[in-house]
Amino acid sequence: MSRDLDAWIDVQSALLDLPIDPAHRPGVRHYLALVASIAPRVMDFELGPADEPANVFVPVPPPAMPGDDR
């Protein structure tokens, strides 16, 4: 798995044009392995209708105040 992560790190850092300092590479690899171990539990968690995302928030400007030159 370590080789797969190293290849993934190489490809993604090149795609993102994000160089990874060799001193940081072990930490990046460790974090990705941690995330990969957690991901199946997150993806297997069943969501019910009440767990769906809310509507998209669309802000509106505040009402004009007296003396406002809008």
C-alpha distance (Angstrom), angle and dihedral (degrees) to the residues before:
residue distance angle dihedral
M1 . . .
S2 3.79 . .
R3 3.81 90.8 .
D4 3.81 90.8 49.8
L5 3.81 90.5 51.8
D6 3.79 91.3 47.7
A7 3.80 90.5 52.3
W8 3.81 90.9 46.5
I9 3.81 90.9 49.5
D10 3.82 90.5 50.4
V11 3.81 93.6 49.5
Q12 3.80 96.4 43.6
S13 3.79 95.3 45.0
A14 3.82 89.1 51.1
L15 3.83 92.6 47.6
L16 3.79 91.3 49.1
D17 3.80 93.1 40.9
L18 3.80 85.4 -127.6
P19 3.79 111.7 142.3
I20 3.80 114.3 -149.9
D21 3.77 116.2 -146.3
P22 3.81 109.5 -125.2
A23 3.81 88.8 -127.0
H24 3.83 89.2 59.7
R25 3.80 96.7 44.5
P26 3.85 96.0 89.1
G27 3.81 89.9 53.4
V28 3.79 92.3 47.8
R29 3.81 90.2 48.8
H30 3.82 91.2 48.2
Y31 3.81 92.7 49.7
L32 3.82 92.7 48.2
A33 3.80 90.8 49.7
L34 3.81 89.0 50.9
V35 3.81 92.3 49.8
A36 3.81 91.0 46.5
S37 3.81 90.0 53.8
I38 3.82 92.1 50.9
A39 3.82 97.9 42.2
P40 3.83 97.5 78.9
R41 3.81 91.6 55.9
V42 3.79 91.1 50.1
M43 3.80 93.4 46.6
D44 3.84 92.9 46.5
F45 3.82 93.3 52.7
E46 3.80 108.1 112.3
L47 3.78 116.2 -129.3
G48 3.77 122.9 -153.1
P49 3.80 127.9 -153.3
A50 3.81 90.7 -91.8
D51 3.80 89.8 56.8
E52 3.78 95.6 61.5
P53 3.81 118.1 113.5
A54 3.77 119.3 -89.7
N55 3.78 125.5 -111.2
V56 3.77 117.1 -75.1
F57 3.79 113.1 -88.1
V58 3.80 112.7 -125.7
P59 3.81 112.6 -171.3
V60 3.78 121.6 -140.8
P61 3.78 125.7 -157.1
P62 3.80 116.2 -100.1
P63 3.80 117.5 -102.0
A64 3.78 116.3 -87.5
M65 3.77 115.9 -92.9
P66 3.81 123.2 -138.1
G67 3.78 108.3 -83.4
D68 3.81 92.3 21.3
D69 3.83 111.5 138.0
R70 3.79 97.2 -149.2
